[in-house]
Amino acid sequence: MQRLIQWADIVLQKSINQPMLPYAIVVINATLGNEDKNTEWCSEGLTRSQLDRHRGCIDRDRVPALWKLAEQWRERGRTIVTLEDLIRCYYSEIKIICVPNMNLSSADFLMERYEALHREIEYATEKTEKLRNDADLLMDSGVLDVYFGYAFDHFSRNPVKPFNFLTAAFDHDSGRSTFSAQVIKAAIFSRDKGRNTFASGTELLHNLVPLIASSIALDVCRNDFPQKGTEYLYFYETLIRTCNSRSN
């Protein structure tokens, strides 16, 4: 479990604006035990019993490495009391499945445990797909391949700098090459035909901020940008309320 958390922490440090946390399935292979379905190691409550048993391993005196990670999250405002609290910082959910030693178990029991693993994988896939779909983050193979390309290009040039998912999303927008040209066109129109006069280019662009911001927010809502249903939609609604209140 310690290595699972430490590996996830390294991955998290290598990316910012990561849309969603992964679903973790821990498979304990070649487990030694009898074929009694009531034993803990093959029960449905295995995950809960293991998390409860090791809940205090984030204490400073037990596993210093996990305690250090817990302290980092506490400094960010997260409440970390148990091992599960720390795991939830890196994974949306975790499940522990045991698979028996194939040389010491019957074929029927071995098949039963692999079927349990298969069901858990199916459940995790369906749940993750629904969460991504609800958050407008469900990508097809073509879009996912584009993000892999951006990530590869990024780390080949900047192996230490974190990868920004939202920056890649905006770079992937087909209108990115014309956006700046449209901003300049709007600025020229305001300068030549607007009702107000501007003392400088900075004042002119400052006057265009509401227009530019609303255009970006609208484009985010129209396209399949990551997290468009959360932070960006909230920003757009806040902008609309602000404009309406000022107009009144």
MODELLER restraints for C-alpha pairs under 7 A, 6 or more apart:
rsr = mdl.restraints
at = mdl.atoms
rsr.add(forms.Gaussian(group=physical.xy_distance, feature=features.Distance(at['CA:2:A'], at['CA:66:A']), mean=6.97, stdev=0.5))
rsr.add(forms.Gaussian(group=physical.xy_distance, feature=features.Distance(at['CA:5:A'], at['CA:87:A']), mean=6.69, stdev=0.5))
rsr.add(forms.Gaussian(group=physical.xy_distance, feature=features.Distance(at['CA:8:A'], at['CA:90:A']), mean=6.15, stdev=0.5))
rsr.add(forms.Gaussian(group=physical.xy_distance, feature=features.Distance(at['CA:13:A'], at['CA:162:A']), mean=6.49, stdev=0.5))
rsr.add(forms.Gaussian(group=physical.xy_distance, feature=features.Distance(at['CA:14:A'], at['CA:161:A']), mean=6.86, stdev=0.5))
rsr.add(forms.Gaussian(group=physical.xy_distance, feature=features.Distance(at['CA:14:A'], at['CA:162:A']), mean=4.17, stdev=0.5))
rsr.add(forms.Gaussian(group=physical.xy_distance, feature=features.Distance(at['CA:14:A'], at['CA:163:A']), mean=5.98, stdev=0.5))
rsr.add(forms.Gaussian(group=physical.xy_distance, feature=features.Distance(at['CA:15:A'], at['CA:162:A']), mean=4.50, stdev=0.5))
rsr.add(forms.Gaussian(group=physical.xy_distance, feature=features.Distance(at['CA:15:A'], at['CA:163:A']), mean=4.34, stdev=0.5))
rsr.add(forms.Gaussian(group=physical.xy_distance, feature=features.Distance(at['CA:15:A'], at['CA:164:A']), mean=5.78, stdev=0.5))
rsr.add(forms.Gaussian(group=physical.xy_distance, feature=features.Distance(at['CA:16:A'], at['CA:162:A']), mean=6.24, stdev=0.5))
rsr.add(forms.Gaussian(group=physical.xy_distance, feature=features.Distance(at['CA:16:A'], at['CA:163:A']), mean=6.06, stdev=0.5))
rsr.add(forms.Gaussian(group=physical.xy_distance, feature=features.Distance(at['CA:16:A'], at['CA:164:A']), mean=4.94, stdev=0.5))
rsr.add(forms.Gaussian(group=physical.xy_distance, feature=features.Distance(at['CA:16:A'], at['CA:165:A']), mean=6.67, stdev=0.5))
rsr.add(forms.Gaussian(group=physical.xy_distance, feature=features.Distance(at['CA:17:A'], at['CA:164:A']), mean=5.94, stdev=0.5))
rsr.add(forms.Gaussian(group=physical.xy_distance, feature=features.Distance(at['CA:17:A'], at['CA:165:A']), mean=5.67, stdev=0.5))
rsr.add(forms.Gaussian(group=physical.xy_distance, feature=features.Distance(at['CA:17:A'], at['CA:166:A']), mean=6.31, stdev=0.5))
rsr.add(forms.Gaussian(group=physical.xy_distance, feature=features.Distance(at['CA:18:A'], at['CA:165:A']), mean=6.01, stdev=0.5))
rsr.add(forms.Gaussian(group=physical.xy_distance, feature=features.Distance(at['CA:19:A'], at['CA:226:A']), mean=6.41, stdev=0.5))
rsr.add(forms.Gaussian(group=physical.xy_distance, feature=features.Distance(at['CA:19:A'], at['CA:227:A']), mean=6.66, stdev=0.5))
rsr.add(forms.Gaussian(group=physical.xy_distance, feature=features.Distance(at['CA:21:A'], at['CA:90:A']), mean=6.24, stdev=0.5))
rsr.add(forms.Gaussian(group=physical.xy_distance, feature=features.Distance(at['CA:21:A'], at['CA:91:A']), mean=5.11, stdev=0.5))
rsr.add(forms.Gaussian(group=physical.xy_distance, feature=features.Distance(at['CA:21:A'], at['CA:92:A']), mean=5.30, stdev=0.5))
rsr.add(forms.Gaussian(group=physical.xy_distance, feature=features.Distance(at['CA:22:A'], at['CA:91:A']), mean=5.14, stdev=0.5))
rsr.add(forms.Gaussian(group=physical.xy_distance, feature=features.Distance(at['CA:22:A'], at['CA:92:A']), mean=5.82, stdev=0.5))
rsr.add(forms.Gaussian(group=physical.xy_distance, feature=features.Distance(at['CA:23:A'], at['CA:91:A']), mean=5.67, stdev=0.5))
rsr.add(forms.Gaussian(group=physical.xy_distance, feature=features.Distance(at['CA:23:A'], at['CA:92:A']), mean=5.42, stdev=0.5))
rsr.add(forms.Gaussian(group=physical.xy_distance, feature=features.Distance(at['CA:23:A'], at['CA:93:A']), mean=5.15, stdev=0.5))
rsr.add(forms.Gaussian(group=physical.xy_distance, feature=features.Distance(at['CA:23:A'], at['CA:94:A']), mean=6.15, stdev=0.5))
rsr.add(forms.Gaussian(group=physical.xy_distance, feature=features.Distance(at['CA:23:A'], at['CA:124:A']), mean=6.65, stdev=0.5))
rsr.add(forms.Gaussian(group=physical.xy_distance, feature=features.Distance(at['CA:24:A'], at['CA:91:A']), mean=6.43, stdev=0.5))
rsr.add(forms.Gaussian(group=physical.xy_distance, feature=features.Distance(at['CA:24:A'], at['CA:93:A']), mean=6.17, stdev=0.5))
rsr.add(forms.Gaussian(group=physical.xy_distance, feature=features.Distance(at['CA:24:A'], at['CA:94:A']), mean=4.64, stdev=0.5))
rsr.add(forms.Gaussian(group=physical.xy_distance, feature=features.Distance(at['CA:24:A'], at['CA:95:A']), mean=6.38, stdev=0.5))
rsr.add(forms.Gaussian(group=physical.xy_distance, feature=features.Distance(at['CA:25:A'], at['CA:94:A']), mean=5.76, stdev=0.5))
rsr.add(forms.Gaussian(group=physical.xy_distance, feature=features.Distance(at['CA:25:A'], at['CA:95:A']), mean=4.85, stdev=0.5))
rsr.add(forms.Gaussian(group=physical.xy_distance, feature=features.Distance(at['CA:25:A'], at['CA:96:A']), mean=5.93, stdev=0.5))
rsr.add(forms.Gaussian(group=physical.xy_distance, feature=features.Distance(at['CA:26:A'], at['CA:95:A']), mean=6.10, stdev=0.5))
rsr.add(forms.Gaussian(group=physical.xy_distance, feature=features.Distance(at['CA:26:A'], at['CA:96:A']), mean=4.71, stdev=0.5))
rsr.add(forms.Gaussian(group=physical.xy_distance, feature=features.Distance(at['CA:26:A'], at['CA:97:A']), mean=6.14, stdev=0.5))
rsr.add(forms.Gaussian(group=physical.xy_distance, feature=features.Distance(at['CA:27:A'], at['CA:96:A']), mean=6.05, stdev=0.5))
rsr.add(forms.Gaussian(group=physical.xy_distance, feature=features.Distance(at['CA:27:A'], at['CA:97:A']), mean=4.95, stdev=0.5))
rsr.add(forms.Gaussian(group=physical.xy_distance, feature=features.Distance(at['CA:27:A'], at['CA:98:A']), mean=5.75, stdev=0.5))
rsr.add(forms.Gaussian(group=physical.xy_distance, feature=features.Distance(at['CA:28:A'], at['CA:97:A']), mean=6.23, stdev=0.5))
rsr.add(forms.Gaussian(group=physical.xy_distance, feature=features.Distance(at['CA:28:A'], at['CA:98:A']), mean=4.71, stdev=0.5))
rsr.add(forms.Gaussian(group=physical.xy_distance, feature=features.Distance(at['CA:28:A'], at['CA:99:A']), mean=6.10, stdev=0.5))
rsr.add(forms.Gaussian(group=physical.xy_distance, feature=features.Distance(at['CA:29:A'], at['CA:98:A']), mean=6.14, stdev=0.5))
rsr.add(forms.Gaussian(group=physical.xy_distance, feature=features.Distance(at['CA:29:A'], at['CA:99:A']), mean=4.95, stdev=0.5))
rsr.add(forms.Gaussian(group=physical.xy_distance, feature=features.Distance(at['CA:29:A'], at['CA:100:A']), mean=6.43, stdev=0.5))
rsr.add(forms.Gaussian(group=physical.xy_distance, feature=features.Distance(at['CA:30:A'], at['CA:99:A']), mean=5.80, stdev=0.5))
rsr.add(forms.Gaussian(group=physical.xy_distance, feature=features.Distance(at['CA:30:A'], at['CA:100:A']), mean=4.64, stdev=0.5))
rsr.add(forms.Gaussian(group=physical.xy_distance, feature=features.Distance(at['CA:30:A'], at['CA:101:A']), mean=3.73, stdev=0.5))
rsr.add(forms.Gaussian(group=physical.xy_distance, feature=features.Distance(at['CA:30:A'], at['CA:102:A']), mean=6.82, stdev=0.5))
rsr.add(forms.Gaussian(group=physical.xy_distance, feature=features.Distance(at['CA:31:A'], at['CA:98:A']), mean=6.42, stdev=0.5))
rsr.add(forms.Gaussian(group=physical.xy_distance, feature=features.Distance(at['CA:31:A'], at['CA:99:A']), mean=5.90, stdev=0.5))
rsr.add(forms.Gaussian(group=physical.xy_distance, feature=features.Distance(at['CA:31:A'], at['CA:100:A']), mean=4.39, stdev=0.5))
rsr.add(forms.Gaussian(group=physical.xy_distance, feature=features.Distance(at['CA:31:A'], at['CA:101:A']), mean=5.42, stdev=0.5))
rsr.add(forms.Gaussian(group=physical.xy_distance, feature=features.Distance(at['CA:32:A'], at['CA:100:A']), mean=6.16, stdev=0.5))
rsr.add(forms.Gaussian(group=physical.xy_distance, feature=features.Distance(at['CA:32:A'], at['CA:101:A']), mean=6.19, stdev=0.5))
rsr.add(forms.Gaussian(group=physical.xy_distance, feature=features.Distance(at['CA:35:A'], at['CA:109:A']), mean=6.92, stdev=0.5))
rsr.add(forms.Gaussian(group=physical.xy_distance, feature=features.Distance(at['CA:37:A'], at['CA:43:A']), mean=6.57, stdev=0.5))
rsr.add(forms.Gaussian(group=physical.xy_distance, feature=features.Distance(at['CA:40:A'], at['CA:46:A']), mean=5.96, stdev=0.5))
rsr.add(forms.Gaussian(group=physical.xy_distance, feature=features.Distance(at['CA:41:A'], at['CA:98:A']), mean=6.37, stdev=0.5))
rsr.add(forms.Gaussian(group=physical.xy_distance, feature=features.Distance(at['CA:42:A'], at['CA:98:A']), mean=6.25, stdev=0.5))
rsr.add(forms.Gaussian(group=physical.xy_distance, feature=features.Distance(at['CA:46:A'], at['CA:96:A']), mean=6.64, stdev=0.5))
rsr.add(forms.Gaussian(group=physical.xy_distance, feature=features.Distance(at['CA:47:A'], at['CA:95:A']), mean=5.73, stdev=0.5))
rsr.add(forms.Gaussian(group=physical.xy_distance, feature=features.Distance(at['CA:47:A'], at['CA:96:A']), mean=5.09, stdev=0.5))
rsr.add(forms.Gaussian(group=physical.xy_distance, feature=features.Distance(at['CA:51:A'], at['CA:83:A']), mean=6.79, stdev=0.5))
rsr.add(forms.Gaussian(group=physical.xy_distance, feature=features.Distance(at['CA:51:A'], at['CA:84:A']), mean=6.33, stdev=0.5))
rsr.add(forms.Gaussian(group=physical.xy_distance, feature=features.Distance(at['CA:54:A'], at['CA:83:A']), mean=6.77, stdev=0.5))
rsr.add(forms.Gaussian(group=physical.xy_distance, feature=features.Distance(at['CA:55:A'], at['CA:82:A']), mean=4.75, stdev=0.5))
rsr.add(forms.Gaussian(group=physical.xy_distance, feature=features.Distance(at['CA:55:A'], at['CA:83:A']), mean=4.68, stdev=0.5))
rsr.add(forms.Gaussian(group=physical.xy_distance, feature=features.Distance(at['CA:55:A'], at['CA:84:A']), mean=6.82, stdev=0.5))
rsr.add(forms.Gaussian(group=physical.xy_distance, feature=features.Distance(at['CA:56:A'], at['CA:82:A']), mean=5.90, stdev=0.5))
rsr.add(forms.Gaussian(group=physical.xy_distance, feature=features.Distance(at['CA:56:A'], at['CA:83:A']), mean=6.49, stdev=0.5))
rsr.add(forms.Gaussian(group=physical.xy_distance, feature=features.Distance(at['CA:57:A'], at['CA:63:A']), mean=5.86, stdev=0.5))
rsr.add(forms.Gaussian(group=physical.xy_distance, feature=features.Distance(at['CA:57:A'], at['CA:83:A']), mean=6.54, stdev=0.5))
rsr.add(forms.Gaussian(group=physical.xy_distance, feature=features.Distance(at['CA:58:A'], at['CA:66:A']), mean=5.16, stdev=0.5))
rsr.add(forms.Gaussian(group=physical.xy_distance, feature=features.Distance(at['CA:58:A'], at['CA:67:A']), mean=4.64, stdev=0.5))
rsr.add(forms.Gaussian(group=physical.xy_distance, feature=features.Distance(at['CA:58:A'], at['CA:70:A']), mean=6.99, stdev=0.5))
rsr.add(forms.Gaussian(group=physical.xy_distance, feature=features.Distance(at['CA:58:A'], at['CA:82:A']), mean=6.86, stdev=0.5))
rsr.add(forms.Gaussian(group=physical.xy_distance, feature=features.Distance(at['CA:58:A'], at['CA:83:A']), mean=6.03, stdev=0.5))
rsr.add(forms.Gaussian(group=physical.xy_distance, feature=features.Distance(at['CA:59:A'], at['CA:67:A']), mean=5.56, stdev=0.5))
rsr.add(forms.Gaussian(group=physical.xy_distance, feature=features.Distance(at['CA:60:A'], at['CA:67:A']), mean=5.15, stdev=0.5))
rsr.add(forms.Gaussian(group=physical.xy_distance, feature=features.Distance(at['CA:70:A'], at['CA:80:A']), mean=6.23, stdev=0.5))
rsr.add(forms.Gaussian(group=physical.xy_distance, feature=features.Distance(at['CA:70:A'], at['CA:86:A']), mean=6.25, stdev=0.5))
rsr.add(forms.Gaussian(group=physical.xy_distance, feature=features.Distance(at['CA:74:A'], at['CA:80:A']), mean=6.42, stdev=0.5))
rsr.add(forms.Gaussian(group=physical.xy_distance, feature=features.Distance(at['CA:80:A'], at['CA:86:A']), mean=6.01, stdev=0.5))
rsr.add(forms.Gaussian(group=physical.xy_distance, feature=features.Distance(at['CA:97:A'], at['CA:117:A']), mean=6.54, stdev=0.5))
rsr.add(forms.Gaussian(group=physical.xy_distance, feature=features.Distance(at['CA:99:A'], at['CA:113:A']), mean=5.93, stdev=0.5))
rsr.add(forms.Gaussian(group=physical.xy_distance, feature=features.Distance(at['CA:99:A'], at['CA:114:A']), mean=6.90, stdev=0.5))
rsr.add(forms.Gaussian(group=physical.xy_distance, feature=features.Distance(at['CA:100:A'], at['CA:110:A']), mean=6.54, stdev=0.5))
rsr.add(forms.Gaussian(group=physical.xy_distance, feature=features.Distance(at['CA:102:A'], at['CA:110:A']), mean=6.69, stdev=0.5))
rsr.add(forms.Gaussian(group=physical.xy_distance, feature=features.Distance(at['CA:129:A'], at['CA:138:A']), mean=6.82, stdev=0.5))
rsr.add(forms.Gaussian(group=physical.xy_distance, feature=features.Distance(at['CA:132:A'], at['CA:138:A']), mean=4.90, stdev=0.5))
rsr.add(forms.Gaussian(group=physical.xy_distance, feature=features.Distance(at['CA:135:A'], at['CA:227:A']), mean=6.25, stdev=0.5))
rsr.add(forms.Gaussian(group=physical.xy_distance, feature=features.Distance(at['CA:135:A'], at['CA:229:A']), mean=5.99, stdev=0.5))
rsr.add(forms.Gaussian(group=physical.xy_distance, feature=features.Distance(at['CA:136:A'], at['CA:224:A']), mean=6.51, stdev=0.5))
rsr.add(forms.Gaussian(group=physical.xy_distance, feature=features.Distance(at['CA:136:A'], at['CA:226:A']), mean=6.67, stdev=0.5))
rsr.add(forms.Gaussian(group=physical.xy_distance, feature=features.Distance(at['CA:136:A'], at['CA:227:A']), mean=6.72, stdev=0.5))
rsr.add(forms.Gaussian(group=physical.xy_distance, feature=features.Distance(at['CA:136:A'], at['CA:228:A']), mean=6.87, stdev=0.5))
rsr.add(forms.Gaussian(group=physical.xy_distance, feature=features.Distance(at['CA:136:A'], at['CA:229:A']), mean=6.70, stdev=0.5))
rsr.add(forms.Gaussian(group=physical.xy_distance, feature=features.Distance(at['CA:137:A'], at['CA:226:A']), mean=5.62, stdev=0.5))
rsr.add(forms.Gaussian(group=physical.xy_distance, feature=features.Distance(at['CA:150:A'], at['CA:168:A']), mean=6.53, stdev=0.5))
rsr.add(forms.Gaussian(group=physical.xy_distance, feature=features.Distance(at['CA:151:A'], at['CA:163:A']), mean=6.64, stdev=0.5))
rsr.add(forms.Gaussian(group=physical.xy_distance, feature=features.Distance(at['CA:154:A'], at['CA:163:A']), mean=6.81, stdev=0.5))
rsr.add(forms.Gaussian(group=physical.xy_distance, feature=features.Distance(at['CA:166:A'], at['CA:226:A']), mean=6.60, stdev=0.5))
rsr.add(forms.Gaussian(group=physical.xy_distance, feature=features.Distance(at['CA:169:A'], at['CA:225:A']), mean=5.98, stdev=0.5))
rsr.add(forms.Gaussian(group=physical.xy_distance, feature=features.Distance(at['CA:187:A'], at['CA:204:A']), mean=6.95, stdev=0.5))
rsr.add(forms.Gaussian(group=physical.xy_distance, feature=features.Distance(at['CA:187:A'], at['CA:205:A']), mean=6.88, stdev=0.5))
rsr.add(forms.Gaussian(group=physical.xy_distance, feature=features.Distance(at['CA:198:A'], at['CA:204:A']), mean=5.72, stdev=0.5))
rsr.add(forms.Gaussian(group=physical.xy_distance, feature=features.Distance(at['CA:214:A'], at['CA:236:A']), mean=6.79, stdev=0.5))
rsr.add(forms.Gaussian(group=physical.xy_distance, feature=features.Distance(at['CA:217:A'], at['CA:232:A']), mean=6.44, stdev=0.5))
rsr.add(forms.Gaussian(group=physical.xy_distance, feature=features.Distance(at['CA:217:A'], at['CA:236:A']), mean=5.46, stdev=0.5))
rsr.add(forms.Gaussian(group=physical.xy_distance, feature=features.Distance(at['CA:220:A'], at['CA:228:A']), mean=6.09, stdev=0.5))
rsr.add(forms.Gaussian(group=physical.xy_distance, feature=features.Distance(at['CA:221:A'], at['CA:228:A']), mean=5.93, stdev=0.5))
rsr.add(forms.Gaussian(group=physical.xy_distance, feature=features.Distance(at['CA:221:A'], at['CA:233:A']), mean=6.78, stdev=0.5))
